[in-house]
Amino acid sequence: MRLALHAEWTKIRTLAGPRWLLLGAIAATVALSAGVTSIMTCDATGCGHDTTKLSLTGVQLGQAPVVVLAVLVISSEYDSGLIRTTLTATPYRTTVLAAKSLALTGVVAAAGTVAVLGSLLAGRLILPGRGFTAAHGHPVLSLADGPTLRATAGSVLYLVLIALLSLGIATGVRDAAAGIGTILGLLYLVPILAPVINDPDWQRILEQIGPMSAGLAVQATTDLDSLPIAPWPGLGVLATWTTAALLAGALLLQLRDA
């Protein structure tokens, strides 16, 4: 495992693609969060917005480069034929997938932490100027606040789980374009479909089982009783999707030829 992990870390560290994708994830996350908070206004007591969740909106966009990175970690080796060399050097295929998962977890956690903290800082600096002040019932964002800390840590964990979900699906699909399309469709389709469904019960069910809609419930810090699913159980739904994808990917990796 140590040698396999070193090999996977070397691949990620020495290629330009992963570095640019991680920087893109950070930039997209912070930029969208700053853009959203800069257009919100609050000119009366009780503005009806969850300022922490507003500040972390960029995670919805920043996850896209993370998906691409995770897919390319495995699919690029199939495209180039390098997967044969990898499996020759490390015959135990589950070890290969585990090493890729650990290396991917490390880099995404690091980049995700920078992105999420940058978004929170942008909200802390921008929102008071838009009227979100203590006088209007919105104290300055701080990690000393329990719900804000949970939303921040949960957002980093969300990005890591999205990366591992993508790696699992890409291991089964193999093709980069098909993998990226499948994962982005799985993530964004439920939030698009749910609002247009007339039946509130079905709408709630979709939001409870969708990996993105359920996982991002961890960002909520206000009106938790009105959520389709509570923050940590929502992240648990995403973790279930991720576990299933990795197990399926590991099984297909074992059964199929390189």
C-alpha positions as CSV (number, residue, x, y, z in Angstrom):
1,M,0.0,0.0,0.0
2,R,2.8,2.4,0.9
3,L,4.4,2.0,-2.6
4,A,1.1,2.2,-4.4
5,L,0.1,5.3,-2.5
6,H,3.5,6.9,-3.3
7,A,3.0,6.1,-7.0
8,E,-0.5,7.7,-7.0
9,W,0.7,10.7,-5.2
10,T,3.5,11.1,-7.7
11,K,1.1,10.9,-10.6
12,I,-1.1,13.7,-9.1
13,R,1.8,15.8,-8.0
14,T,3.8,15.8,-11.3
15,L,1.0,16.3,-13.8
16,A,-0.2,19.8,-14.6
17,G,-3.9,18.8,-15.1
18,P,-4.7,17.9,-11.4
19,R,-3.0,21.1,-10.2
20,W,-5.1,23.3,-12.5
21,L,-8.3,21.5,-11.7
22,L,-7.7,22.0,-8.0
23,L,-6.9,25.6,-8.5
24,G,-10.0,25.9,-10.6
25,A,-12.1,24.3,-7.9
26,I,-10.8,26.9,-5.4
27,A,-11.4,29.8,-7.7
28,A,-14.9,28.7,-8.8
29,T,-16.0,28.1,-5.2
30,V,-14.8,31.4,-3.9
31,A,-15.8,33.4,-7.0
32,L,-19.4,32.2,-7.0
33,S,-19.7,32.6,-3.2
34,A,-18.4,36.2,-3.4
35,G,-20.7,36.9,-6.4
36,V,-23.8,35.6,-4.6
37,T,-23.2,37.4,-1.4
38,S,-22.4,40.6,-3.2
39,I,-25.9,40.8,-4.8
40,M,-27.9,40.0,-1.6
41,T,-29.4,42.8,0.4
42,C,-30.9,43.1,3.9
43,D,-32.5,46.3,4.9
44,A,-34.8,45.2,7.6
45,T,-34.8,43.0,10.7
46,G,-35.1,39.3,9.8
47,C,-34.0,39.2,6.2
48,G,-34.8,35.6,5.9
49,H,-31.5,34.3,4.6
50,D,-29.0,31.8,6.0
51,T,-25.8,33.8,5.7
52,T,-23.6,30.7,6.2
53,K,-25.3,28.8,3.5
54,L,-25.2,31.9,1.2
55,S,-21.4,32.2,1.8
56,L,-20.9,28.5,0.9
57,T,-23.0,28.6,-2.3
58,G,-19.8,28.3,-4.4
59,V,-19.4,24.7,-3.4
60,Q,-22.2,23.9,-5.9
61,L,-19.9,25.0,-8.7
62,G,-16.6,24.1,-7.2
63,Q,-17.5,20.5,-7.1
64,A,-17.5,20.3,-11.0
65,P,-13.6,20.5,-11.3
66,V,-13.4,18.0,-8.4
67,V,-15.5,15.6,-10.4
68,V,-13.3,16.0,-13.5
69,L,-10.2,15.5,-11.4
70,A,-11.5,12.3,-9.8
71,V,-12.6,10.8,-13.1
72,L,-9.3,11.5,-14.8
73,V,-7.4,9.9,-11.9
74,I,-8.5,6.5,-13.3
75,S,-9.9,7.1,-16.8
76,S,-6.8,8.8,-18.1
77,E,-4.9,5.6,-17.4
78,Y,-7.3,3.6,-19.4
79,D,-7.1,6.1,-22.3
80,S,-3.3,6.0,-22.3
81,G,-2.9,2.3,-21.5
82,L,-1.0,3.2,-18.4
83,I,-3.5,1.1,-16.4
84,R,-1.7,-2.1,-17.5
85,T,1.6,-0.8,-16.1
86,T,-0.1,0.2,-12.9
87,L,-1.7,-3.2,-12.4
88,T,1.5,-5.0,-13.3
89,A,3.4,-3.0,-10.6
90,T,0.5,-3.5,-8.1
91,P,-1.3,-6.8,-8.9
92,Y,-3.8,-6.4,-6.1
93,R,-6.4,-4.2,-7.8
94,T,-8.2,-3.2,-4.6
95,T,-4.9,-1.9,-3.4
96,V,-4.7,0.3,-6.5
97,L,-8.2,1.7,-6.0
98,A,-7.6,2.2,-2.3
99,A,-4.3,4.1,-3.0
100,K,-6.1,6.3,-5.6
101,S,-8.8,7.0,-3.1
102,L,-6.4,8.0,-0.4
103,A,-4.3,10.2,-2.6
104,L,-7.5,11.8,-4.0
105,T,-8.9,12.4,-0.5
106,G,-5.7,14.2,0.6
107,V,-5.6,16.7,-2.3
108,V,-9.3,17.4,-2.4
109,A,-9.5,17.8,1.4
110,A,-6.6,20.4,1.2
111,A,-8.0,22.3,-1.8
112,G,-11.6,22.0,-0.4
113,T,-10.4,23.5,2.9
114,V,-8.9,26.5,1.2
115,A,-12.0,26.9,-1.0
116,V,-14.5,26.7,1.8
117,L,-12.6,29.0,4.1
118,G,-12.1,31.5,1.3
119,S,-15.8,31.5,0.6
120,L,-16.6,32.0,4.3
121,L,-14.1,34.8,4.5
122,A,-15.7,36.4,1.4
123,G,-19.1,36.2,3.1
124,R,-17.7,37.6,6.4
125,L,-16.3,40.6,4.5
126,I,-19.1,41.3,2.0
127,L,-22.3,40.6,3.9
128,P,-22.1,43.3,6.6
129,G,-21.9,45.9,3.8
130,R,-25.1,44.4,2.3
131,G,-27.0,45.0,5.5
132,F,-26.5,41.6,7.1
133,T,-25.5,43.0,10.5
134,A,-26.1,42.1,14.1
135,A,-28.7,44.9,14.2
136,H,-30.7,43.0,11.6
137,G,-30.3,39.6,13.3
138,H,-27.2,38.5,11.4
139,P,-24.0,38.4,13.5
140,V,-20.6,38.3,11.7
141,L,-19.8,34.8,10.4
142,S,-17.4,33.0,12.7
143,L,-16.0,29.5,13.1
144,A,-16.6,29.9,16.8
145,D,-20.3,29.5,16.1
146,G,-21.2,25.8,16.2
147,P,-23.6,25.6,13.3
148,T,-21.2,27.6,11.1
149,L,-18.3,25.4,12.0
150,R,-20.4,22.3,11.2
151,A,-21.4,23.8,7.8
152,T,-17.8,24.6,7.0
153,A,-16.4,21.2,8.0
154,G,-19.3,19.5,6.3
155,S,-18.7,21.3,3.1
156,V,-15.1,20.1,3.0
157,L,-16.3,16.6,3.7
158,Y,-18.9,16.9,1.0
159,L,-16.3,17.7,-1.6
160,V,-14.2,14.7,-0.5
161,L,-17.2,12.4,-0.8
162,I,-18.1,13.8,-4.2
163,A,-14.5,13.1,-5.4
164,L,-14.7,9.5,-4.1
165,L,-18.2,9.0,-5.6
166,S,-16.8,10.2,-8.9
167,L,-13.8,7.9,-8.6
168,G,-16.0,4.9,-8.0
169,I,-18.3,5.6,-10.9
170,A,-15.4,6.3,-13.2
171,T,-13.7,3.0,-12.3
172,G,-16.8,1.2,-13.5
173,V,-17.4,3.4,-16.6
174,R,-13.7,3.8,-17.6
175,D,-14.5,6.4,-20.3
176,A,-13.8,10.0,-19.1
177,A,-16.6,11.8,-21.1
178,A,-19.2,9.2,-20.0
179,G,-18.0,9.2,-16.4
180,I,-18.1,13.0,-16.1
181,G,-21.5,13.2,-17.8
182,T,-23.0,10.5,-15.6
183,I,-21.8,12.1,-12.4
184,L,-22.7,15.6,-13.2
185,G,-26.1,14.4,-14.3
186,L,-26.5,12.5,-11.1
187,L,-25.6,15.6,-9.0
188,Y,-27.5,18.3,-10.8
189,L,-30.5,16.5,-12.2
190,V,-32.4,16.2,-8.9
191,P,-32.1,19.9,-7.9
192,I,-33.4,20.8,-11.4
193,L,-36.3,18.3,-11.4
194,A,-37.5,18.7,-7.8
195,P,-38.9,22.3,-8.0
196,V,-41.0,21.4,-11.1
197,I,-42.7,18.4,-9.4
198,N,-46.1,19.3,-8.2
199,D,-46.4,16.6,-5.6
200,P,-44.7,17.9,-2.4
201,D,-44.2,14.3,-1.1
202,W,-42.3,13.2,-4.2
203,Q,-40.4,16.5,-4.2
204,R,-39.3,15.9,-0.6
205,I,-38.3,12.3,-1.4
206,L,-36.2,13.3,-4.3
207,E,-34.4,16.0,-2.2
208,Q,-33.8,13.4,0.5
209,I,-32.2,10.8,-1.8
210,G,-30.3,13.0,-4.3
211,P,-26.6,13.0,-3.5
212,M,-26.2,16.8,-4.0
213,S,-29.4,18.0,-2.5
214,A,-29.0,15.7,0.5
215,G,-25.3,16.3,1.0
216,L,-25.5,20.0,0.9
217,A,-28.1,20.0,3.7
218,V,-25.0,20.1,5.9
219,Q,-24.6,23.8,5.0
220,A,-27.8,24.9,6.6
221,T,-27.6,26.6,9.9
222,T,-31.2,28.1,10.3
223,D,-34.7,26.7,10.0
224,L,-33.5,23.1,10.2
225,D,-36.9,21.8,11.0
226,S,-38.1,22.8,7.5
227,L,-35.3,20.9,5.7
228,P,-36.2,17.7,3.7
229,I,-33.4,16.0,5.6
230,A,-31.3,17.0,8.6
231,P,-27.6,18.1,8.0
232,W,-25.7,15.1,9.1
233,P,-28.2,12.4,7.9
234,G,-28.1,14.3,4.5
235,L,-24.3,13.9,4.4
236,G,-24.9,10.3,5.4
237,V,-27.0,9.8,2.3
238,L,-24.1,11.1,0.1
239,A,-21.7,8.8,2.0
240,T,-24.0,5.8,1.2
241,W,-23.9,6.8,-2.5
242,T,-20.1,7.0,-2.3
243,T,-19.7,3.7,-0.6
244,A,-21.9,1.9,-3.1
245,A,-20.0,3.5,-6.0
246,L,-16.6,2.5,-4.7
247,L,-17.7,-1.0,-3.9
248,A,-19.2,-1.4,-7.4
249,G,-16.1,0.1,-9.0
250,A,-13.8,-2.2,-7.0
251,L,-15.9,-5.3,-8.0
252,L,-15.8,-4.3,-11.7
253,L,-12.0,-3.6,-11.5
254,Q,-11.5,-7.1,-10.2
255,L,-13.7,-8.9,-12.7
256,R,-12.8,-7.1,-15.9
257,D,-9.6,-7.2,-17.9
258,A,-7.5,-4.0,-18.1
